[in-house]
Amino acid sequence: MTRKKGQVTQEEYRGLIRSCREETGKAKDRLELRPTTVVRDNQKCYYEYFNNKKRAKENLHPLLGAGGNIANKHKGKAKVLNAFFV
């Protein structure tokens, strides 16, 4: 039973969501399996993939400390975060 004309039922919607999640999981599994299967033929691809996984994706933006000073360097940011959480 639909609430409005042209809409799918909640059961159909949940089924679509479930199938999308399954397909996304399968695609992710294939993507992560690929470097392990090509390691014999292409070691560069293998190491690029795993080195890319190790790296941080984003840098932490400058932080404003309790005294009003801005921390731009990693060490300063660590001190500001430590002071905040202590």
PyMOL Python script that loads the backbone (N, CA, C, O; Angstrom):
from pymol import cmd

cmd.read_pdbstr("""\
ATOM      1  N   MET A   1       0.843  -1.175   0.000  1.00  0.00           N
ATOM      2  CA  MET A   1       0.000   0.000   0.000  1.00  0.00           C
ATOM      3  C   MET A   1       0.893   1.246   0.000  1.00  0.00           C
ATOM      4  O   MET A   1       1.790   1.370   0.834  1.00  0.00           O
ATOM      5  N   THR A   2       0.653   2.135  -0.908  1.00  0.00           N
ATOM      6  CA  THR A   2       1.457   3.357  -0.982  1.00  0.00           C
ATOM      7  C   THR A   2       0.670   4.530  -0.430  1.00  0.00           C
ATOM      8  O   THR A   2      -0.560   4.559  -0.469  1.00  0.00           O
ATOM      9  N   ARG A   3       1.410   5.486   0.080  1.00  0.00           N
ATOM     10  CA  ARG A   3       0.762   6.673   0.628  1.00  0.00           C
ATOM     11  C   ARG A   3       0.385   7.658  -0.468  1.00  0.00           C
ATOM     12  O   ARG A   3      -0.681   8.271  -0.423  1.00  0.00           O
ATOM     13  N   LYS A   4       1.264   7.805  -1.452  1.00  0.00           N
ATOM     14  CA  LYS A   4       0.986   8.706  -2.565  1.00  0.00           C
ATOM     15  C   LYS A   4       1.209   7.959  -3.866  1.00  0.00           C
ATOM     16  O   LYS A   4       1.951   6.979  -3.916  1.00  0.00           O
ATOM     17  N   LYS A   5       0.570   8.425  -4.895  1.00  0.00           N
ATOM     18  CA  LYS A   5       0.711   7.788  -6.193  1.00  0.00           C
ATOM     19  C   LYS A   5       2.158   7.927  -6.667  1.00  0.00           C
ATOM     20  O   LYS A   5       2.730   9.015  -6.612  1.00  0.00           O
ATOM     21  N   GLY A   6       2.740   6.840  -7.126  1.00  0.00           N
ATOM     22  CA  GLY A   6       4.109   6.867  -7.643  1.00  0.00           C
ATOM     23  C   GLY A   6       5.172   6.538  -6.614  1.00  0.00           C
ATOM     24  O   GLY A   6       6.336   6.371  -6.978  1.00  0.00           O
ATOM     25  N   GLN A   7       4.820   6.439  -5.355  1.00  0.00           N
ATOM     26  CA  GLN A   7       5.791   6.104  -4.317  1.00  0.00           C
ATOM     27  C   GLN A   7       5.822   4.593  -4.115  1.00  0.00           C
ATOM     28  O   GLN A   7       4.842   3.891  -4.369  1.00  0.00           O
ATOM     29  N   VAL A   8       6.972   4.114  -3.652  1.00  0.00           N
ATOM     30  CA  VAL A   8       7.097   2.684  -3.376  1.00  0.00           C
ATOM     31  C   VAL A   8       6.739   2.430  -1.918  1.00  0.00           C
ATOM     32  O   VAL A   8       6.756   3.339  -1.088  1.00  0.00           O
ATOM     33  N   THR A   9       6.421   1.197  -1.632  1.00  0.00           N
ATOM     34  CA  THR A   9       6.077   0.850  -0.258  1.00  0.00           C
ATOM     35  C   THR A   9       7.341   0.823   0.596  1.00  0.00           C
ATOM     36  O   THR A   9       8.456   0.790   0.077  1.00  0.00           O
ATOM     37  N   GLN A  10       7.151   0.836   1.889  1.00  0.00           N
ATOM     38  CA  GLN A  10       8.275   0.830   2.815  1.00  0.00           C
ATOM     39  C   GLN A  10       9.079  -0.468   2.677  1.00  0.00           C
ATOM     40  O   GLN A  10      10.304  -0.451   2.798  1.00  0.00           O
ATOM     41  N   GLU A  11       8.405  -1.580   2.427  1.00  0.00           N
ATOM     42  CA  GLU A  11       9.084  -2.862   2.260  1.00  0.00           C
ATOM     43  C   GLU A  11       9.960  -2.842   1.011  1.00  0.00           C
ATOM     44  O   GLU A  11      11.089  -3.330   1.032  1.00  0.00           O
ATOM     45  N   GLU A  12       9.433  -2.273  -0.082  1.00  0.00           N
ATOM     46  CA  GLU A  12      10.220  -2.175  -1.317  1.00  0.00           C
ATOM     47  C   GLU A  12      11.422  -1.267  -1.113  1.00  0.00           C
ATOM     48  O   GLU A  12      12.513  -1.561  -1.602  1.00  0.00           O
ATOM     49  N   TYR A  13      11.231  -0.172  -0.399  1.00  0.00           N
ATOM     50  CA  TYR A  13      12.308   0.761  -0.113  1.00  0.00           C
ATOM     51  C   TYR A  13      13.404   0.079   0.705  1.00  0.00           C
ATOM     52  O   TYR A  13      14.589   0.216   0.399  1.00  0.00           O
ATOM     53  N   ARG A  14      13.009  -0.649   1.739  1.00  0.00           N
ATOM     54  CA  ARG A  14      13.990  -1.360   2.571  1.00  0.00           C
ATOM     55  C   ARG A  14      14.736  -2.413   1.756  1.00  0.00           C
ATOM     56  O   ARG A  14      15.934  -2.619   1.945  1.00  0.00           O
ATOM     57  N   GLY A  15      14.027  -3.072   0.855  1.00  0.00           N
ATOM     58  CA  GLY A  15      14.672  -4.060  -0.021  1.00  0.00           C
ATOM     59  C   GLY A  15      15.715  -3.415  -0.914  1.00  0.00           C
ATOM     60  O   GLY A  15      16.794  -3.970  -1.121  1.00  0.00           O
ATOM     61  N   LEU A  16      15.390  -2.236  -1.445  1.00  0.00           N
ATOM     62  CA  LEU A  16      16.352  -1.514  -2.283  1.00  0.00           C
ATOM     63  C   LEU A  16      17.571  -1.075  -1.479  1.00  0.00           C
ATOM     64  O   LEU A  16      18.703  -1.188  -1.950  1.00  0.00           O
ATOM     65  N   ILE A  17      17.342  -0.583  -0.284  1.00  0.00           N
ATOM     66  CA  ILE A  17      18.441  -0.179   0.595  1.00  0.00           C
ATOM     67  C   ILE A  17      19.343  -1.382   0.885  1.00  0.00           C
ATOM     68  O   ILE A  17      20.567  -1.280   0.804  1.00  0.00           O
ATOM     69  N   ARG A  18      18.744  -2.498   1.217  1.00  0.00           N
ATOM     70  CA  ARG A  18      19.500  -3.722   1.539  1.00  0.00           C
ATOM     71  C   ARG A  18      20.344  -4.159   0.340  1.00  0.00           C
ATOM     72  O   ARG A  18      21.517  -4.494   0.499  1.00  0.00           O
ATOM     73  N   SER A  19      19.751  -4.156  -0.859  1.00  0.00           N
ATOM     74  CA  SER A  19      20.496  -4.593  -2.040  1.00  0.00           C
ATOM     75  C   SER A  19      21.616  -3.609  -2.383  1.00  0.00           C
ATOM     76  O   SER A  19      22.683  -4.024  -2.836  1.00  0.00           O
ATOM     77  N   CYS A  20      21.384  -2.315  -2.171  1.00  0.00           N
ATOM     78  CA  CYS A  20      22.448  -1.331  -2.411  1.00  0.00           C
ATOM     79  C   CYS A  20      23.610  -1.538  -1.451  1.00  0.00           C
ATOM     80  O   CYS A  20      24.770  -1.456  -1.853  1.00  0.00           O
ATOM     81  N   ARG A  21      23.308  -1.803  -0.191  1.00  0.00           N
ATOM     82  CA  ARG A  21      24.369  -2.054   0.795  1.00  0.00           C
ATOM     83  C   ARG A  21      25.161  -3.308   0.446  1.00  0.00           C
ATOM     84  O   ARG A  21      26.384  -3.334   0.581  1.00  0.00           O
ATOM     85  N   GLU A  22      24.462  -4.343  -0.003  1.00  0.00           N
ATOM     86  CA  GLU A  22      25.142  -5.575  -0.388  1.00  0.00           C
ATOM     87  C   GLU A  22      26.071  -5.336  -1.571  1.00  0.00           C
ATOM     88  O   GLU A  22      27.217  -5.784  -1.566  1.00  0.00           O
ATOM     89  N   GLU A  23      25.574  -4.624  -2.590  1.00  0.00           N
ATOM     90  CA  GLU A  23      26.386  -4.352  -3.771  1.00  0.00           C
ATOM     91  C   GLU A  23      27.575  -3.461  -3.435  1.00  0.00           C
ATOM     92  O   GLU A  23      28.667  -3.652  -3.972  1.00  0.00           O
ATOM     93  N   THR A  24      27.370  -2.488  -2.550  1.00  0.00           N
ATOM     94  CA  THR A  24      28.468  -1.621  -2.128  1.00  0.00           C
ATOM     95  C   THR A  24      29.525  -2.439  -1.399  1.00  0.00           C
ATOM     96  O   THR A  24      30.720  -2.247  -1.626  1.00  0.00           O
ATOM     97  N   GLY A  25      29.108  -3.337  -0.538  1.00  0.00           N
ATOM     98  CA  GLY A  25      30.042  -4.201   0.178  1.00  0.00           C
ATOM     99  C   GLY A  25      30.828  -5.095  -0.767  1.00  0.00           C
ATOM    100  O   GLY A  25      32.035  -5.273  -0.602  1.00  0.00           O
ATOM    101  N   LYS A  26      30.143  -5.659  -1.760  1.00  0.00           N
ATOM    102  CA  LYS A  26      30.820  -6.512  -2.737  1.00  0.00           C
ATOM    103  C   LYS A  26      31.836  -5.717  -3.545  1.00  0.00           C
ATOM    104  O   LYS A  26      32.939  -6.199  -3.803  1.00  0.00           O
ATOM    105  N   ALA A  27      31.470  -4.495  -3.948  1.00  0.00           N
ATOM    106  CA  ALA A  27      32.391  -3.657  -4.717  1.00  0.00           C
ATOM    107  C   ALA A  27      33.616  -3.292  -3.888  1.00  0.00           C
ATOM    108  O   ALA A  27      34.735  -3.285  -4.402  1.00  0.00           O
ATOM    109  N   LYS A  28      33.413  -2.991  -2.617  1.00  0.00           N
ATOM    110  CA  LYS A  28      34.534  -2.665  -1.732  1.00  0.00           C
ATOM    111  C   LYS A  28      35.448  -3.876  -1.563  1.00  0.00           C
ATOM    112  O   LYS A  28      36.671  -3.743  -1.582  1.00  0.00           O
ATOM    113  N   ASP A  29      34.853  -5.050  -1.398  1.00  0.00           N
ATOM    114  CA  ASP A  29      35.647  -6.279  -1.280  1.00  0.00           C
ATOM    115  C   ASP A  29      36.481  -6.518  -2.532  1.00  0.00           C
ATOM    116  O   ASP A  29      37.654  -6.880  -2.436  1.00  0.00           O
ATOM    117  N   ARG A  30      35.880  -6.315  -3.716  1.00  0.00           N
ATOM    118  CA  ARG A  30      36.619  -6.499  -4.968  1.00  0.00           C
ATOM    119  C   ARG A  30      37.756  -5.493  -5.078  1.00  0.00           C
ATOM    120  O   ARG A  30      38.854  -5.834  -5.518  1.00  0.00           O
ATOM    121  N   LEU A  31      37.488  -4.244  -4.674  1.00  0.00           N
ATOM    122  CA  LEU A  31      38.510  -3.196  -4.746  1.00  0.00           C
ATOM    123  C   LEU A  31      39.688  -3.522  -3.842  1.00  0.00           C
ATOM    124  O   LEU A  31      40.838  -3.305  -4.222  1.00  0.00           O
ATOM    125  N   GLU A  32      39.418  -4.037  -2.660  1.00  0.00           N
ATOM    126  CA  GLU A  32      40.488  -4.348  -1.726  1.00  0.00           C
ATOM    127  C   GLU A  32      41.165  -5.676  -2.054  1.00  0.00           C
ATOM    128  O   GLU A  32      42.285  -5.914  -1.603  1.00  0.00           O
ATOM    129  N   LEU A  33      40.528  -6.528  -2.810  1.00  0.00           N
ATOM    130  CA  LEU A  33      41.122  -7.789  -3.200  1.00  0.00           C
ATOM    131  C   LEU A  33      42.066  -7.613  -4.390  1.00  0.00           C
ATOM    132  O   LEU A  33      43.020  -8.377  -4.541  1.00  0.00           O
ATOM    133  N   ARG A  34      41.810  -6.625  -5.227  1.00  0.00           N
ATOM    134  CA  ARG A  34      42.585  -6.424  -6.453  1.00  0.00           C
ATOM    135  C   ARG A  34      44.086  -6.311  -6.212  1.00  0.00           C
ATOM    136  O   ARG A  34      44.843  -7.011  -6.884  1.00  0.00           O
ATOM    137  N   PRO A  35      44.566  -5.463  -5.284  1.00  0.00           N
ATOM    138  CA  PRO A  35      46.021  -5.360  -5.103  1.00  0.00           C
ATOM    139  C   PRO A  35      46.672  -6.679  -4.701  1.00  0.00           C
ATOM    140  O   PRO A  35      47.829  -6.922  -5.044  1.00  0.00           O
ATOM    141  N   THR A  36      45.963  -7.519  -3.994  1.00  0.00           N
ATOM    142  CA  THR A  36      46.551  -8.781  -3.578  1.00  0.00           C
ATOM    143  C   THR A  36      46.636  -9.766  -4.731  1.00  0.00           C
ATOM    144  O   THR A  36      47.485 -10.658  -4.719  1.00  0.00           O
ATOM    145  N   THR A  37      45.768  -9.620  -5.730  1.00  0.00           N
ATOM    146  CA  THR A  37      45.795 -10.537  -6.871  1.00  0.00           C
ATOM    147  C   THR A  37      46.796 -10.106  -7.930  1.00  0.00           C
ATOM    148  O   THR A  37      47.270 -10.943  -8.697  1.00  0.00           O
ATOM    149  N   VAL A  38      47.130  -8.820  -7.994  1.00  0.00           N
ATOM    150  CA  VAL A  38      48.066  -8.339  -9.017  1.00  0.00           C
ATOM    151  C   VAL A  38      49.480  -8.181  -8.486  1.00  0.00           C
ATOM    152  O   VAL A  38      50.346  -7.683  -9.204  1.00  0.00           O
ATOM    153  N   VAL A  39      49.738  -8.589  -7.255  1.00  0.00           N
ATOM    154  CA  VAL A  39      51.046  -8.375  -6.653  1.00  0.00           C
ATOM    155  C   VAL A  39      52.156  -9.070  -7.446  1.00  0.00           C
ATOM    156  O   VAL A  39      53.272  -8.555  -7.517  1.00  0.00           O
ATOM    157  N   ARG A  40      51.874 -10.207  -8.029  1.00  0.00           N
ATOM    158  CA  ARG A  40      52.900 -10.919  -8.804  1.00  0.00           C
ATOM    159  C   ARG A  40      53.273 -10.154 -10.073  1.00  0.00           C
ATOM    160  O   ARG A  40      54.438 -10.101 -10.466  1.00  0.00           O
ATOM    161  N   ASP A  41      52.258  -9.565 -10.700  1.00  0.00           N
ATOM    162  CA  ASP A  41      52.499  -8.885 -11.976  1.00  0.00           C
ATOM    163  C   ASP A  41      52.882  -7.424 -11.815  1.00  0.00           C
ATOM    164  O   ASP A  41      53.673  -6.901 -12.599  1.00  0.00           O
ATOM    165  N   ASN A  42      52.326  -6.755 -10.797  1.00  0.00           N
ATOM    166  CA  ASN A  42      52.525  -5.311 -10.677  1.00  0.00           C
ATOM    167  C   ASN A  42      52.704  -4.942  -9.209  1.00  0.00           C
ATOM    168  O   ASN A  42      51.733  -4.634  -8.518  1.00  0.00           O
ATOM    169  N   GLN A  43      53.936  -4.975  -8.740  1.00  0.00           N
ATOM    170  CA  GLN A  43      54.202  -4.657  -7.341  1.00  0.00           C
ATOM    171  C   GLN A  43      53.974  -3.182  -7.045  1.00  0.00           C
ATOM    172  O   GLN A  43      53.641  -2.827  -5.915  1.00  0.00           O
ATOM    173  N   LYS A  44      54.146  -2.321  -8.035  1.00  0.00           N
ATOM    174  CA  LYS A  44      53.943  -0.889  -7.835  1.00  0.00           C
ATOM    175  C   LYS A  44      52.496  -0.605  -7.423  1.00  0.00           C
ATOM    176  O   LYS A  44      52.251   0.183  -6.510  1.00  0.00           O
ATOM    177  N   CYS A  45      51.557  -1.236  -8.088  1.00  0.00           N
ATOM    178  CA  CYS A  45      50.127  -1.060  -7.774  1.00  0.00           C
ATOM    179  C   CYS A  45      49.855  -1.493  -6.344  1.00  0.00           C
ATOM    180  O   CYS A  45      49.108  -0.832  -5.623  1.00  0.00           O
ATOM    181  N   TYR A  46      50.453  -2.594  -5.935  1.00  0.00           N
ATOM    182  CA  TYR A  46      50.265  -3.138  -4.593  1.00  0.00           C
ATOM    183  C   TYR A  46      50.741  -2.146  -3.537  1.00  0.00           C
ATOM    184  O   TYR A  46      50.011  -1.843  -2.593  1.00  0.00           O
ATOM    185  N   TYR A  47      51.956  -1.642  -3.693  1.00  0.00           N
ATOM    186  CA  TYR A  47      52.501  -0.726  -2.693  1.00  0.00           C
ATOM    187  C   TYR A  47      51.816   0.635  -2.715  1.00  0.00           C
ATOM    188  O   TYR A  47      51.667   1.258  -1.664  1.00  0.00           O
ATOM    189  N   GLU A  48      51.397   1.109  -3.880  1.00  0.00           N
ATOM    190  CA  GLU A  48      50.654   2.374  -3.956  1.00  0.00           C
ATOM    191  C   GLU A  48      49.349   2.271  -3.167  1.00  0.00           C
ATOM    192  O   GLU A  48      48.987   3.192  -2.435  1.00  0.00           O
ATOM    193  N   TYR A  49      48.655   1.161  -3.317  1.00  0.00           N
ATOM    194  CA  TYR A  49      47.379   0.973  -2.638  1.00  0.00           C
ATOM    195  C   TYR A  49      47.562   1.009  -1.122  1.00  0.00           C
ATOM    196  O   TYR A  49      46.844   1.729  -0.428  1.00  0.00           O
ATOM    197  N   PHE A  50      48.507   0.245  -0.612  1.00  0.00           N
ATOM    198  CA  PHE A  50      48.671   0.167   0.837  1.00  0.00           C
ATOM    199  C   PHE A  50      49.310   1.414   1.424  1.00  0.00           C
ATOM    200  O   PHE A  50      49.003   1.777   2.560  1.00  0.00           O
ATOM    201  N   ASN A  51      50.190   2.080   0.686  1.00  0.00           N
ATOM    202  CA  ASN A  51      50.740   3.345   1.169  1.00  0.00           C
ATOM    203  C   ASN A  51      49.657   4.413   1.220  1.00  0.00           C
ATOM    204  O   ASN A  51      49.655   5.259   2.114  1.00  0.00           O
ATOM    205  N   ASN A  52      48.751   4.376   0.277  1.00  0.00           N
ATOM    206  CA  ASN A  52      47.640   5.323   0.269  1.00  0.00           C
ATOM    207  C   ASN A  52      46.723   5.091   1.459  1.00  0.00           C
ATOM    208  O   ASN A  52      46.179   6.047   2.011  1.00  0.00           O
ATOM    209  N   LYS A  53      46.543   3.842   1.864  1.00  0.00           N
ATOM    210  CA  LYS A  53      45.702   3.520   3.025  1.00  0.00           C
ATOM    211  C   LYS A  53      46.334   4.004   4.327  1.00  0.00           C
ATOM    212  O   LYS A  53      45.620   4.357   5.265  1.00  0.00           O
ATOM    213  N   LYS A  54      47.670   4.026   4.396  1.00  0.00           N
ATOM    214  CA  LYS A  54      48.365   4.424   5.612  1.00  0.00           C
ATOM    215  C   LYS A  54      48.279   5.921   5.873  1.00  0.00           C
ATOM    216  O   LYS A  54      48.185   6.352   7.022  1.00  0.00           O
ATOM    217  N   ARG A  55      48.312   6.702   4.817  1.00  0.00           N
ATOM    218  CA  ARG A  55      48.375   8.154   4.964  1.00  0.00           C
ATOM    219  C   ARG A  55      47.079   8.735   5.512  1.00  0.00           C
ATOM    220  O   ARG A  55      45.988   8.224   5.262  1.00  0.00           O
ATOM    221  N   ALA A  56      47.232   9.812   6.261  1.00  0.00           N
ATOM    222  CA  ALA A  56      46.055  10.543   6.744  1.00  0.00           C
ATOM    223  C   ALA A  56      45.441  11.274   5.554  1.00  0.00           C
ATOM    224  O   ALA A  56      46.159  11.792   4.699  1.00  0.00           O
ATOM    225  N   LYS A  57      44.144  11.314   5.505  1.00  0.00           N
ATOM    226  CA  LYS A  57      43.455  11.935   4.378  1.00  0.00           C
ATOM    227  C   LYS A  57      43.424  13.459   4.471  1.00  0.00           C
ATOM    228  O   LYS A  57      43.515  14.140   3.450  1.00  0.00           O
ATOM    229  N   GLU A  58      43.299  13.990   5.660  1.00  0.00           N
ATOM    230  CA  GLU A  58      43.193  15.439   5.819  1.00  0.00           C
ATOM    231  C   GLU A  58      44.105  15.909   6.942  1.00  0.00           C
ATOM    232  O   GLU A  58      44.382  15.182   7.896  1.00  0.00           O
ATOM    233  N   ASN A  59      44.556  17.133   6.798  1.00  0.00           N
ATOM    234  CA  ASN A  59      45.307  17.743   7.878  1.00  0.00           C
ATOM    235  C   ASN A  59      44.328  18.421   8.825  1.00  0.00           C
ATOM    236  O   ASN A  59      43.249  18.849   8.416  1.00  0.00           O
ATOM    237  N   LEU A  60      44.707  18.512  10.074  1.00  0.00           N
ATOM    238  CA  LEU A  60      43.892  19.188  11.061  1.00  0.00           C
ATOM    239  C   LEU A  60      44.067  20.692  10.872  1.00  0.00           C
ATOM    240  O   LEU A  60      45.196  21.170  10.765  1.00  0.00           O
ATOM    241  N   HIS A  61      42.995  21.427  10.831  1.00  0.00           N
ATOM    242  CA  HIS A  61      43.043  22.874  10.632  1.00  0.00           C
ATOM    243  C   HIS A  61      43.676  23.549  11.846  1.00  0.00           C
ATOM    244  O   HIS A  61      43.735  22.956  12.923  1.00  0.00           O
ATOM    245  N   PRO A  62      44.150  24.787  11.682  1.00  0.00           N
ATOM    246  CA  PRO A  62      44.709  25.508  12.827  1.00  0.00           C
ATOM    247  C   PRO A  62      43.711  25.569  13.981  1.00  0.00           C
ATOM    248  O   PRO A  62      42.503  25.683  13.774  1.00  0.00           O
ATOM    249  N   LEU A  63      44.245  25.489  15.198  1.00  0.00           N
ATOM    250  CA  LEU A  63      43.392  25.482  16.381  1.00  0.00           C
ATOM    251  C   LEU A  63      43.644  26.721  17.217  1.00  0.00           C
ATOM    252  O   LEU A  63      44.759  27.239  17.259  1.00  0.00           O
ATOM    253  N   LEU A  64      42.600  27.192  17.881  1.00  0.00           N
ATOM    254  CA  LEU A  64      42.690  28.348  18.757  1.00  0.00           C
ATOM    255  C   LEU A  64      42.841  27.863  20.187  1.00  0.00           C
ATOM    256  O   LEU A  64      41.969  27.176  20.718  1.00  0.00           O
ATOM    257  N   GLY A  65      43.965  28.231  20.808  1.00  0.00           N
ATOM    258  CA  GLY A  65      44.237  27.809  22.172  1.00  0.00           C
ATOM    259  C   GLY A  65      43.464  28.628  23.186  1.00  0.00           C
ATOM    260  O   GLY A  65      42.770  29.581  22.829  1.00  0.00           O
ATOM    261  N   ALA A  66      43.588  28.249  24.470  1.00  0.00           N
ATOM    262  CA  ALA A  66      42.864  28.921  25.544  1.00  0.00           C
ATOM    263  C   ALA A  66      43.307  30.377  25.698  1.00  0.00           C
ATOM    264  O   ALA A  66      42.503  31.226  26.082  1.00  0.00           O
ATOM    265  N   GLY A  67      44.569  30.674  25.405  1.00  0.00           N
ATOM    266  CA  GLY A  67      45.089  32.037  25.528  1.00  0.00           C
ATOM    267  C   GLY A  67      44.792  32.896  24.313  1.00  0.00           C
ATOM    268  O   GLY A  67      45.192  34.060  24.277  1.00  0.00           O
ATOM    269  N   GLY A  68      44.110  32.364  23.328  1.00  0.00           N
ATOM    270  CA  GLY A  68      43.775  33.127  22.128  1.00  0.00           C
ATOM    271  C   GLY A  68      44.813  32.984  21.027  1.00  0.00           C
ATOM    272  O   GLY A  68      44.672  33.589  19.964  1.00  0.00           O
ATOM    273  N   ASN A  69      45.857  32.192  21.266  1.00  0.00           N
ATOM    274  CA  ASN A  69      46.879  32.003  20.228  1.00  0.00           C
ATOM    275  C   ASN A  69      46.461  30.879  19.280  1.00  0.00           C
ATOM    276  O   ASN A  69      45.768  29.941  19.674  1.00  0.00           O
ATOM    277  N   ILE A  70      46.893  30.993  18.035  1.00  0.00           N
ATOM    278  CA  ILE A  70      46.540  30.024  17.006  1.00  0.00           C
ATOM    279  C   ILE A  70      47.701  29.046  16.842  1.00  0.00           C
ATOM    280  O   ILE A  70      48.850  29.459  16.684  1.00  0.00           O
ATOM    281  N   ALA A  71      47.399  27.765  16.879  1.00  0.00           N
ATOM    282  CA  ALA A  71      48.404  26.720  16.698  1.00  0.00           C
ATOM    283  C   ALA A  71      48.338  26.196  15.269  1.00  0.00           C
ATOM    284  O   ALA A  71      47.317  25.659  14.839  1.00  0.00           O
ATOM    285  N   ASN A  72      49.450  26.359  14.534  1.00  0.00           N
ATOM    286  CA  ASN A  72      49.513  25.907  13.148  1.00  0.00           C
ATOM    287  C   ASN A  72      50.322  24.624  12.990  1.00  0.00           C
ATOM    288  O   ASN A  72      50.026  23.812  12.113  1.00  0.00           O
ATOM    289  N   LYS A  73      51.329  24.436  13.818  1.00  0.00           N
ATOM    290  CA  LYS A  73      52.216  23.270  13.714  1.00  0.00           C
ATOM    291  C   LYS A  73      51.600  22.074  14.438  1.00  0.00           C
ATOM    292  O   LYS A  73      50.753  22.229  15.318  1.00  0.00           O
ATOM    293  N   HIS A  74      52.040  20.895  14.053  1.00  0.00           N
ATOM    294  CA  HIS A  74      51.510  19.664  14.644  1.00  0.00           C
ATOM    295  C   HIS A  74      51.712  19.625  16.159  1.00  0.00           C
ATOM    296  O   HIS A  74      50.811  19.244  16.905  1.00  0.00           O
ATOM    297  N   LYS A  75      52.900  20.021  16.599  1.00  0.00           N
ATOM    298  CA  LYS A  75      53.202  19.972  18.027  1.00  0.00           C
ATOM    299  C   LYS A  75      52.303  20.937  18.809  1.00  0.00           C
ATOM    300  O   LYS A  75      51.817  20.597  19.888  1.00  0.00           O
ATOM    301  N   GLY A  76      52.088  22.119  18.275  1.00  0.00           N
ATOM    302  CA  GLY A  76      51.213  23.093  18.921  1.00  0.00           C
ATOM    303  C   GLY A  76      49.770  22.624  18.970  1.00  0.00           C
ATOM    304  O   GLY A  76      49.079  22.821  19.969  1.00  0.00           O
ATOM    305  N   LYS A  77      49.317  22.000  17.885  1.00  0.00           N
ATOM    306  CA  LYS A  77      47.952  21.473  17.844  1.00  0.00           C
ATOM    307  C   LYS A  77      47.777  20.376  18.883  1.00  0.00           C
ATOM    308  O   LYS A  77      46.742  20.292  19.543  1.00  0.00           O
ATOM    309  N   ALA A  78      48.800  19.534  19.023  1.00  0.00           N
ATOM    310  CA  ALA A  78      48.742  18.461  20.014  1.00  0.00           C
ATOM    311  C   ALA A  78      48.637  19.041  21.422  1.00  0.00           C
ATOM    312  O   ALA A  78      47.899  18.515  22.256  1.00  0.00           O
ATOM    313  N   LYS A  79      49.369  20.120  21.691  1.00  0.00           N
ATOM    314  CA  LYS A  79      49.321  20.746  23.016  1.00  0.00           C
ATOM    315  C   LYS A  79      47.951  21.353  23.285  1.00  0.00           C
ATOM    316  O   LYS A  79      47.423  21.231  24.390  1.00  0.00           O
ATOM    317  N   VAL A  80      47.373  22.006  22.280  1.00  0.00           N
ATOM    318  CA  VAL A  80      46.050  22.618  22.443  1.00  0.00           C
ATOM    319  C   VAL A  80      45.008  21.523  22.708  1.00  0.00           C
ATOM    320  O   VAL A  80      44.172  21.671  23.600  1.00  0.00           O
ATOM    321  N   LEU A  81      45.052  20.431  21.945  1.00  0.00           N
ATOM    322  CA  LEU A  81      44.099  19.352  22.159  1.00  0.00           C
ATOM    323  C   LEU A  81      44.304  18.684  23.510  1.00  0.00           C
ATOM    324  O   LEU A  81      43.333  18.334  24.181  1.00  0.00           O
ATOM    325  N   ASN A  82      45.548  18.506  23.913  1.00  0.00           N
ATOM    326  CA  ASN A  82      45.832  17.908  25.227  1.00  0.00           C
ATOM    327  C   ASN A  82      45.276  18.779  26.340  1.00  0.00           C
ATOM    328  O   ASN A  82      44.655  18.270  27.273  1.00  0.00           O
ATOM    329  N   ALA A  83      45.494  20.099  26.253  1.00  0.00           N
ATOM    330  CA  ALA A  83      44.980  21.010  27.276  1.00  0.00           C
ATOM    331  C   ALA A  83      43.456  20.973  27.327  1.00  0.00           C
ATOM    332  O   ALA A  83      42.869  21.037  28.407  1.00  0.00           O
ATOM    333  N   PHE A  84      42.823  20.872  26.183  1.00  0.00           N
ATOM    334  CA  PHE A  84      41.365  20.842  26.118  1.00  0.00           C
ATOM    335  C   PHE A  84      40.813  19.587  26.793  1.00  0.00           C
ATOM    336  O   PHE A  84      39.860  19.666  27.569  1.00  0.00           O
ATOM    337  N   PHE A  85      41.409  18.433  26.501  1.00  0.00           N
ATOM    338  CA  PHE A  85      40.879  17.179  27.026  1.00  0.00           C
ATOM    339  C   PHE A  85      41.322  16.873  28.447  1.00  0.00           C
ATOM    340  O   PHE A  85      40.757  15.991  29.095  1.00  0.00           O
ATOM    341  N   VAL A  86      42.332  17.596  28.944  1.00  0.00           N
ATOM    342  CA  VAL A  86      42.743  17.407  30.333  1.00  0.00           C
ATOM    343  C   VAL A  86      41.753  18.137  31.197  1.00  0.00           C
ATOM    344  O   VAL A  86      41.879  18.131  32.421  1.00  0.00           O
TER     345      VAL A  86
END
""", "prot")
cmd.dss("prot")
cmd.show_as("cartoon", "prot")
cmd.util.cbc("prot")
cmd.orient("prot")
